[in-house]
Amino acid sequence: MKPEISVIICTYNGGKILHECLSSVLNQTEKRIEVLCIDGGSTDGTKDYIKEISKKDRRVKIINNPARLPEGKGKGKWLGFRKSKGKVICFIDQDNVIQSREVFNNAYFILKSDSEVIGVLAGLKNDSSDSRVIRYVSLIGTDSLAAYRSADFLHRIKPGKNISVSGVKYEKFMLSHSPMTITGGNFFFYRSSDLKKIGGYTQDVFVIEKLLSRKDSPIAIINSATKHYAESSLLNLAFKKLKWGKTYFSADTNEKFNYMPRNSRETISFMWNALRAITILPNFYYSYILWKRSRDFVSFIFPFQAFLNFIAYLPGAIKSF
């Protein structure tokens, strides 16, 4: 039976968290799926685990990724898309665990019935039982400085239109072309036909940029659909961005999305965001809104993380101008 949804998981030394991710995928009520695990050379038994699962469930396949990295042309997600057979393509990171058995069902229904949306974002769940860093990422995302362009963050500040059709509930949220709204790439659904029209999949920011090439367009957000377990602590998250800031602006970095402003509107947004980050206090306004909606005091860490991210990116940003 041909799959309706192709689920692409880029794996590397997944350990226990991959087991939880894969279990939540296979436990979905939508069974017409194929699960392509694109492994980047794991050395911890991850490949053996996937092979064992594939013997029990023929929907699961393992594909070796010689390039190792997940994002970019010729790399993991690109390879997974080329091997996929489904009408809907789902990209989910190995450190995400799906929170409802109906997520695939609902995403498939939305993309089939609502031609206006260009994709479905599985929204992050804020759960008081989780650690501070997981709760923080659920509200702000992993990059606090770029939050002003992140759909994960923006829809919490100003929610989109709530839709309910045939029992399927989602939020319709408009993405802006300038400055371009960035969607979370950790758990997202596209129509295969849309990806083919733009030349396939390379990286989530490039895909969204191409899909928004003509006009602003909405995405659907299924709220509280997943949890993201990548970060171990808030301190580690801050140091990770310090390291990433140096790498991003280095001359030898391969294909990358340019976060620097390219027109007057983007420049104004960028400078205003930089001012809020460096002066810290204005970002408490957004912290208050997040706290008011979530009642989670971790919201008030946002201004400090944004400041640290700004410091991390500043040297490279100066060179880029």
C-alpha angles and dihedrals in degrees: 000000000000112000121244093203127038111204113202119197119178107210134196124160089333098172117173096341093063089056090055093045095048092045091053090050095049091045093063117120088231102083099174093095142116119210115210112193106197105198122201097202105295117197100186102075095274093125092049090051092052092047090051091051091047090057090057097039117033091198089075119082133174121219123185117232109207091186088058095202118099102215129063139042113314092016136105106295092037089053092047092053092050090053095044125109103183129108088227123046119209122192115194127170118233092242094061124096119198114233101203134039091223100060096099091043092051096044091050091049093049095050091046097047105031109058092178097069118083095202147344123251118204100222122223120252120230107214123179091212092065128089120271095257093052090048090047093051090047090059104034109014129232097295112056095182092055092045090105087069098037120106089206090061102032097055089055091053095044112009121213128231116307113230129191119184124166090342094308112123124197142147120246108215126183119230117211123221094206113064086016115234112229119216125211108264094198095088120007139144127215135176108252089222091057092052091049091053091059095044100268134287125318109147132344096245092050091048093051091045091055093045088052094045094113107030146345110283137187130245126199118240121203101203123226091006100136148013123223115215102178100112124072099194143351090250091053090049090055094049090046090059092048089057093042092051091059093046096047096058097039117119094237096056111123127223109341141161114256109233092183117106117266102186140023095270092051091045092055092048092046095049093045090050091048090051091052091048097049096044091045097196099083091059089063085077089066090042089057092051090049091048092047091054098039104024086219115135090205084083089079092064089070098087092053095046090048089052092050091048090051091054090048094053099037100089093050094042091055090054091050095058 
